[in-house]
Amino acid sequence: MKVLKKDLEMMRGDTFKIRIKIEKVDPDSVTELIFSVKKSNNDAAYAVQEKLSNGGAALQDDGSFVIRIAPEDTEDLEPGDYVYDVESHIDDIDVYTLMHGKLTIQEDVTR
């Protein structure tokens, strides 16, 4: 499976959505989808983590998945550059990283 490198930007404290379409995979076989954000790859703690299993992602009618970052997930984060990835688990057996890159969280004016 090809891994997409894509840098993303969002405003701190805003809703942010990412649509993911997993090619050549039956969407019903996706048992977990995880969007993870850290300040750096070496950090132990996640700045943000959303999962299909906790309602942070949802299967759409077209077979894609939408990952939703809620405003409260980022409202207290320092603006700046973070790293992220999106990982899928297929039939609780195979694990694939689908996307990764830099996530820039921009400072908001209205708080």
C-alpha positions, 0 to 999 in steps of 0.5 A, a space after each residue: 500500500 502506498 504511503 501518502 506524504 502530505 503536509 496539513 495546516 489547521 487553525 488552533 481550536 477549530 474543527 478539522 476534518 480529513 477524508 481518507 479513501 483506502 484503495 483496494 480495501 473493503 471499508 467494512 474490513 477496516 477494524 481501526 483507523 487512527 490519526 495521531 499527532 505529536 510535537 515530534 516523533 520521539 515524544 511519548 505523549 500524543 498531542 491529539 489522537 482520534 480513532 474509529 473505535 472512539 468515534 473520532 472517525 466515521 465511515 461514509 456512504 461512499 466508502 471513505 472515512 472522515 476523521 474529525 478533530 474537535 475544537 477542544 482537541 487543539 484549543 490549548 496546543 501551542 501553535 507550531 509544527 507537529 508530526 502526524 500519521 494515519 494508520 489503518 488496521 484491516 481485519 485486526 491482522 494487517 496494519 498500514 500507515 496511509 498518510 504522514 507529514 507535518 501538521 502546522 497548527 496556526 495561532 487563532 485570533 478569536 479565543 
